[in-house]
Amino acid sequence: MSDSPKPARKVSNKPKRANGRGSIYQITKPNGRKVWKAAIKDMNGKLRTKNFTKYAEAEDWIGEQRRARQLGENTYATNPKMTVSDFLMGWIESHKNQVKHSTYKSYKSCIKNQINPVIGKQVAAALTTKAIENFYGVLVANQIGGGTLNLVHRTLSCAFADAVRLGDLPKNPLINARKPNIRSVPTKPIPLEHWKRIYLEAIKNPYTHARIEIGLMIGLRPGEVLGLRWDDINYENKTLTIERQVQRGPTGSLEYQSVKQGQIRTIPLTESQIRILLAHKRCQALNKANWTTNENLIFPNSIGGKLDEKKDRIEFKKLLKTAGLPDYQLYQLRKTAFTNMAQQTDVRTLQAFSGHSQLSTLMGSYVFPTEESMLRAVYGMDKLRPTMNG
């Protein structure tokens, strides 16, 4: 048996790394080119590799991967070939039962109509901040409104933030993206002469009179109006409690939901308002023979159940047509109420009526100067002017 010595083992002149810190070694590619191959396990225990021409570059990459792992950050996409369209549609469907149905519908419509036509075919994991800003530039060039642009930004931000948080994507390109500063143009209140004509036409029918009173004089949201029950009225204290709204749920059926921002509020009623509501209640009692259910709603549908907001809007359009007025949105009743109420009270009281938690939202989108308020302001200042006679 030969006692010839064993061949000497090659020893790397690079220091050995501790377990888990990754490794770097030189390989020869099929084309004969030598490169440095870096390898390290990510936060999920999956081995990641990458080739570099320089050893220092491989060292830097290993360091970045190690830092990300220590912070619990993912550096790879779960599905690296998934398009923006597939990613967003999967995201919104997975959140369908976690948000209100109205929010789900607005997000889905935004994805389908604004986002997918422009960047839907791009790879989600490869989307960059620059690509996002270029996309916003396209929307601006197409004269998109400020409100729609805000919805696009909010949809993308929520989706990518969730994907990074859950480890499906390595980065969020929205973090440093600059959204164009396009101000939303809110709908204005109904002019004084027109809202007077609306009210006078509504008086002719007890139901319509009560509905317009609640919308035009108190300013409840349409969904809140449809969620009102007769036992929400305290006749002794002359108050109305707003604690629910009617909206379409995830299944598409009408359901009761909490009021926006979850703020139950109780507001005072005048004797005139109570008389208007009671007149409607007496008239309603005459129609109960045709009902198949009774949910004790102040504004039910024709069979005593929840009324669809679409039907509510249609009735308002009929009222406008009968009054010989141009088209207005049902939601403008709310803006008209608070614009007029702002001239009668302070902003804190106005906020209590509105149910808004942010004064800036209330004053920026619901309260507007009118020709009448501007004239009162200048004539009021006129009275303050000092004269020689005191």
C-alpha positions as CSV (number, residue, x, y, z in Angstrom):
1,M,0.0,0.0,0.0
2,S,1.4,3.3,-1.0
3,D,2.4,5.9,1.6
4,S,2.5,8.8,-0.9
5,P,1.4,12.1,0.7
6,K,-2.1,13.4,0.1
7,P,-2.4,16.5,-2.1
8,A,-2.4,19.8,-0.2
9,R,-5.9,21.3,0.3
10,K,-6.5,24.8,-1.1
11,V,-6.8,27.4,1.7
12,S,-8.6,30.6,0.9
13,N,-6.7,33.8,1.8
14,K,-10.0,35.4,2.8
15,P,-11.1,35.2,6.5
16,K,-13.7,32.5,7.3
17,R,-17.1,33.9,8.1
18,A,-19.2,32.9,11.1
19,N,-22.3,30.8,10.5
20,G,-25.2,32.8,9.2
21,R,-23.1,35.7,8.0
22,G,-23.0,34.6,4.4
23,S,-20.2,33.5,2.2
24,I,-18.3,34.7,-0.9
25,Y,-16.4,32.5,-3.2
26,Q,-15.1,32.7,-6.8
27,I,-16.6,30.7,-9.6
28,T,-15.9,30.4,-13.3
29,K,-18.9,31.0,-15.6
30,P,-19.4,28.9,-18.8
31,N,-17.9,31.7,-20.8
32,G,-14.7,31.4,-18.8
33,R,-15.2,34.7,-16.9
34,K,-14.5,34.6,-13.2
35,V,-16.9,36.3,-10.8
36,W,-17.4,36.5,-7.0
37,K,-20.6,34.6,-5.9
38,A,-22.2,35.9,-2.7
39,A,-24.7,33.7,-0.8
40,I,-26.7,34.3,2.4
41,K,-30.0,33.2,3.9
42,D,-32.8,35.8,4.1
43,M,-35.2,36.4,6.9
44,N,-37.3,33.5,5.8
45,G,-34.3,31.1,5.7
46,K,-34.2,31.0,1.9
47,L,-30.7,31.0,0.4
48,R,-30.1,34.1,-1.8
49,T,-27.2,34.4,-4.2
50,K,-25.8,37.1,-6.5
51,N,-22.7,37.4,-8.7
52,F,-20.3,40.3,-8.7
53,T,-17.2,41.3,-10.6
54,K,-15.5,42.7,-7.6
55,Y,-15.1,41.2,-4.1
56,A,-15.8,44.5,-2.4
57,E,-19.2,44.7,-4.1
58,A,-20.1,41.2,-2.9
59,E,-19.0,42.2,0.6
60,D,-21.3,45.3,0.5
61,W,-24.3,43.2,-0.7
62,I,-23.8,40.6,2.0
63,G,-23.8,43.5,4.5
64,E,-27.0,44.9,3.2
65,Q,-28.7,41.5,3.3
66,R,-27.5,40.9,6.8
67,R,-28.8,44.3,8.0
68,A,-32.2,43.7,6.4
69,R,-32.4,40.3,8.0
70,Q,-31.6,41.7,11.5
71,L,-34.4,44.4,11.0
72,G,-36.9,41.7,9.8
73,E,-37.0,43.3,6.3
74,N,-37.6,41.3,3.2
75,T,-35.2,41.9,0.3
76,Y,-37.0,39.8,-2.4
77,A,-40.5,39.6,-3.7
78,T,-42.6,36.5,-3.0
79,N,-43.7,36.6,-6.6
80,P,-41.1,38.5,-8.6
81,K,-43.0,38.4,-11.9
82,M,-46.4,39.5,-10.6
83,T,-47.8,42.5,-12.5
84,V,-49.1,45.7,-10.8
85,S,-52.6,44.7,-12.0
86,D,-52.5,41.2,-10.5
87,F,-50.9,42.5,-7.3
88,L,-53.5,45.3,-6.7
89,M,-56.5,43.1,-7.6
90,G,-55.3,40.4,-5.2
91,W,-54.8,43.0,-2.5
92,I,-58.2,44.6,-2.7
93,E,-60.0,41.3,-2.8
94,S,-58.1,40.1,0.3
95,H,-59.2,43.3,2.1
96,K,-62.8,43.2,0.9
97,N,-64.1,42.2,4.4
98,Q,-61.7,44.4,6.3
99,V,-63.0,47.8,5.0
100,K,-66.5,49.3,4.4
101,H,-68.1,48.3,1.2
102,S,-68.1,51.8,-0.1
103,T,-64.3,52.0,0.5
104,Y,-63.8,48.7,-1.3
105,K,-65.8,49.9,-4.3
106,S,-63.9,53.1,-4.6
107,Y,-60.5,51.4,-4.3
108,K,-61.5,48.8,-6.9
109,S,-62.8,51.4,-9.3
110,C,-59.6,53.4,-8.9
111,I,-57.5,50.3,-9.7
112,K,-59.6,49.4,-12.7
113,N,-60.1,52.8,-14.3
114,Q,-57.0,54.9,-13.3
115,I,-54.1,52.6,-12.3
116,N,-54.3,49.5,-14.5
117,P,-54.6,51.3,-17.9
118,V,-51.3,53.1,-17.3
119,I,-49.0,50.9,-15.1
120,G,-51.0,47.7,-14.7
121,K,-48.7,45.6,-16.9
122,Q,-45.5,46.6,-15.1
123,V,-43.9,44.2,-12.6
124,A,-44.9,45.2,-9.1
125,A,-41.6,44.3,-7.5
126,A,-39.7,46.4,-10.1
127,L,-41.8,49.5,-9.7
128,T,-39.7,52.5,-8.8
129,T,-40.4,55.9,-7.2
130,K,-39.6,57.5,-10.6
131,A,-42.1,55.3,-12.3
132,I,-44.8,56.3,-9.8
133,E,-44.1,60.0,-10.4
134,N,-44.1,59.5,-14.2
135,F,-47.5,57.8,-13.7
136,Y,-48.8,60.8,-11.8
137,G,-47.5,63.0,-14.6
138,V,-49.6,61.1,-17.1
139,L,-52.7,61.5,-14.9
140,V,-52.1,65.2,-14.6
141,A,-51.7,65.5,-18.4
142,N,-55.1,63.7,-18.7
143,Q,-56.6,66.4,-16.5
144,I,-57.5,64.1,-13.6
145,G,-59.2,65.8,-10.7
146,G,-57.4,66.4,-7.4
147,G,-59.8,64.1,-5.5
148,T,-59.2,61.3,-7.9
149,L,-55.5,61.8,-7.8
150,N,-55.6,61.6,-4.0
151,L,-57.6,58.4,-4.2
152,V,-55.0,56.9,-6.6
153,H,-52.2,57.8,-4.2
154,R,-54.0,56.5,-1.2
155,T,-54.8,53.2,-2.9
156,L,-51.2,52.6,-4.0
157,S,-49.8,53.6,-0.7
158,C,-52.0,51.3,1.3
159,A,-51.4,48.3,-1.1
160,F,-47.6,48.6,-1.2
161,A,-47.4,49.3,2.6
162,D,-49.3,46.1,3.3
163,A,-47.1,44.1,0.9
164,V,-43.9,45.3,2.5
165,R,-45.3,44.8,6.0
166,L,-46.3,41.2,5.2
167,G,-43.0,40.5,3.4
168,D,-44.5,40.0,-0.1
169,L,-42.5,42.9,-1.6
170,P,-39.0,44.2,-0.6
171,K,-39.7,48.0,-0.9
172,N,-42.5,50.6,-1.1
173,P,-41.9,52.9,-4.1
174,L,-44.6,55.3,-2.7
175,I,-42.6,56.3,0.4
176,N,-40.6,59.0,-1.3
177,A,-42.9,59.7,-4.3
178,R,-44.1,63.3,-4.7
179,K,-47.7,63.6,-5.5
180,P,-48.6,66.6,-7.7
181,N,-50.2,69.4,-5.7
182,I,-53.6,69.5,-7.4
183,R,-56.3,70.9,-5.1
184,S,-59.7,69.2,-5.1
185,V,-62.5,71.4,-6.3
186,P,-65.3,70.7,-3.9
187,T,-68.9,71.0,-4.9
188,K,-70.5,74.2,-3.8
189,P,-73.6,74.8,-1.7
190,I,-76.9,75.4,-3.5
191,P,-77.5,79.1,-4.1
192,L,-80.0,80.8,-1.7
193,E,-82.8,81.4,-4.3
194,H,-82.6,77.8,-5.5
195,W,-82.6,76.1,-2.1
196,K,-85.7,78.3,-1.2
197,R,-87.5,76.9,-4.3
198,I,-86.5,73.4,-3.4
199,Y,-87.9,73.8,0.1
200,L,-91.1,75.4,-1.0
201,E,-91.7,72.6,-3.5
202,A,-90.9,69.9,-0.9
203,I,-93.6,71.4,1.5
204,K,-96.3,70.0,-0.8
205,N,-95.6,66.4,0.4
206,P,-95.1,65.4,4.0
207,Y,-92.5,62.8,3.3
208,T,-90.5,65.1,1.0
209,H,-90.9,68.0,3.4
210,A,-89.4,65.9,6.3
211,R,-86.6,64.5,4.0
212,I,-85.5,68.0,2.8
213,E,-85.8,69.4,6.3
214,I,-83.3,66.9,7.6
215,G,-80.9,67.4,4.7
216,L,-81.2,71.1,4.1
217,M,-81.7,72.4,7.6
218,I,-79.8,69.9,9.7
219,G,-77.2,68.6,7.2
220,L,-77.1,64.9,7.9
221,R,-75.2,62.6,5.5
222,P,-77.6,60.7,3.1
223,G,-76.7,57.4,4.6
224,E,-77.4,58.8,8.1
225,V,-80.8,60.1,7.0
226,L,-81.7,56.6,5.8
227,G,-80.6,55.0,9.0
228,L,-82.8,57.2,11.3
229,R,-85.5,55.5,13.3
230,W,-88.5,57.0,15.0
231,D,-87.1,56.1,18.5
232,D,-84.0,58.1,17.7
233,I,-86.2,61.2,18.4
234,N,-86.6,62.2,22.1
235,Y,-89.8,64.3,22.0
236,E,-89.5,65.4,25.6
237,N,-86.0,66.8,25.2
238,K,-86.4,67.7,21.6
239,T,-83.3,65.9,20.4
240,L,-82.3,63.6,17.6
241,T,-79.6,60.9,18.0
242,I,-77.6,59.9,14.9
243,E,-75.9,56.5,15.6
244,R,-76.2,54.5,12.4
245,Q,-76.2,54.7,8.6
246,V,-77.5,52.6,5.8
247,Q,-74.9,51.4,3.3
248,R,-74.3,48.4,1.0
249,G,-72.3,45.7,2.7
250,P,-69.8,43.3,1.2
251,T,-72.5,41.0,-0.1
252,G,-74.2,44.0,-1.9
253,S,-77.2,44.0,0.4
254,L,-78.3,47.1,2.4
255,E,-77.2,46.9,6.0
256,Y,-76.9,49.1,9.1
257,Q,-73.3,50.4,9.8
258,S,-71.8,52.7,12.3
259,V,-71.8,56.4,11.5
260,K,-68.6,57.7,9.8
261,Q,-65.7,57.9,12.2
262,G,-67.9,56.0,14.7
263,Q,-69.0,59.3,16.4
264,I,-72.6,58.9,17.7
265,R,-74.0,62.4,18.2
266,T,-77.2,63.9,19.6
267,I,-78.4,67.2,18.2
268,P,-81.3,69.5,19.2
269,L,-84.5,69.8,17.3
270,T,-86.8,72.8,17.1
271,E,-90.6,72.5,17.7
272,S,-91.1,73.3,14.0
273,Q,-88.9,70.4,13.0
274,I,-90.7,68.0,15.4
275,R,-94.1,69.1,13.9
276,I,-92.7,68.5,10.3
277,L,-91.5,65.0,11.3
278,L,-94.8,64.1,13.1
279,A,-96.8,65.2,10.1
280,H,-94.7,62.8,8.0
281,K,-95.2,60.1,10.6
282,R,-99.0,60.4,10.4
283,C,-99.0,60.2,6.7
284,Q,-96.6,57.2,6.8
285,A,-99.1,55.4,9.1
286,L,-101.7,55.4,6.3
287,N,-99.3,53.5,4.0
288,K,-98.3,50.7,6.4
289,A,-101.0,48.4,5.0
290,N,-98.7,47.8,2.0
291,W,-95.6,47.0,4.1
292,T,-94.1,43.5,4.4
293,T,-91.7,44.6,7.2
294,N,-91.4,47.3,9.7
295,E,-87.9,48.5,10.8
296,N,-89.3,51.6,12.4
297,L,-87.4,53.8,9.9
298,I,-88.3,57.4,9.4
299,F,-87.5,57.2,5.7
300,P,-88.1,53.5,4.7
301,N,-88.7,52.1,1.2
302,S,-92.2,51.3,-0.1
303,I,-92.4,48.1,2.0
304,G,-91.1,49.4,5.3
305,G,-87.4,48.3,4.9
306,K,-84.1,50.0,4.2
307,L,-84.2,52.6,1.4
308,D,-81.4,52.5,-1.2
309,E,-79.5,55.7,-1.5
310,K,-79.8,55.5,-5.3
311,K,-83.6,55.6,-4.9
312,D,-83.2,58.6,-2.5
313,R,-81.1,60.4,-5.2
314,I,-83.7,59.7,-7.9
315,E,-86.4,61.2,-5.7
316,F,-84.3,64.3,-5.2
317,K,-83.8,64.7,-9.0
318,K,-87.5,64.5,-9.5
319,L,-88.0,67.3,-6.9
320,L,-85.4,69.5,-8.7
321,K,-87.2,68.9,-12.0
322,T,-90.6,69.7,-10.6
323,A,-89.2,72.9,-9.1
324,G,-87.7,73.9,-12.5
325,L,-84.2,73.9,-11.2
326,P,-80.8,72.7,-12.7
327,D,-79.3,69.5,-11.6
328,Y,-77.7,69.3,-8.1
329,Q,-76.2,66.5,-6.1
330,L,-78.0,65.2,-3.1
331,Y,-74.9,65.7,-1.0
332,Q,-75.0,69.4,-1.7
333,L,-77.9,69.7,0.7
334,R,-75.4,69.0,3.5
335,K,-73.0,71.6,2.2
336,T,-75.8,74.1,1.9
337,A,-76.9,73.4,5.5
338,F,-73.5,74.0,7.0
339,T,-72.8,77.1,4.9
340,N,-76.0,78.6,6.1
341,M,-75.5,77.4,9.7
342,A,-72.0,78.9,9.8
343,Q,-73.6,82.3,9.6
344,Q,-75.7,81.6,12.7
345,T,-73.3,79.9,15.1
346,D,-69.6,79.3,16.1
347,V,-67.4,76.7,14.4
348,R,-67.3,74.3,17.4
349,T,-71.1,74.1,17.4
350,L,-71.0,73.6,13.6
351,Q,-68.5,70.8,14.1
352,A,-70.8,69.1,16.6
353,F,-73.7,69.1,14.1
354,S,-71.5,67.8,11.3
355,G,-69.8,64.9,13.0
356,H,-66.5,65.8,11.5
357,S,-63.4,65.3,13.7
358,Q,-61.3,67.7,11.7
359,L,-62.2,71.4,11.6
360,S,-60.1,71.8,8.5
361,T,-62.2,69.3,6.6
362,L,-65.4,71.0,7.7
363,M,-64.3,74.5,6.8
364,G,-62.5,73.6,3.7
365,S,-65.1,71.4,2.0
366,Y,-68.5,72.2,3.6
367,V,-68.6,75.8,4.5
368,F,-68.3,78.5,1.8
369,P,-68.7,82.2,1.7
370,T,-71.9,83.4,0.0
371,E,-72.9,86.6,-1.6
372,E,-75.1,87.3,1.4
373,S,-72.4,86.6,4.0
374,M,-69.9,88.7,2.1
375,L,-72.3,91.7,2.1
376,R,-73.1,91.2,5.8
377,A,-69.4,91.3,6.5
378,V,-68.7,94.5,4.7
379,Y,-71.8,96.3,6.0
380,G,-71.0,95.0,9.5
381,M,-67.5,96.5,9.2
382,D,-69.1,99.7,7.9
383,K,-70.9,100.1,11.2
384,L,-67.6,99.9,13.1
385,R,-66.1,102.8,11.3
386,P,-65.5,105.7,13.8
387,T,-66.9,109.1,13.1
388,M,-66.3,112.6,14.4
389,N,-69.6,112.4,16.2
390,G,-68.6,109.3,18.1
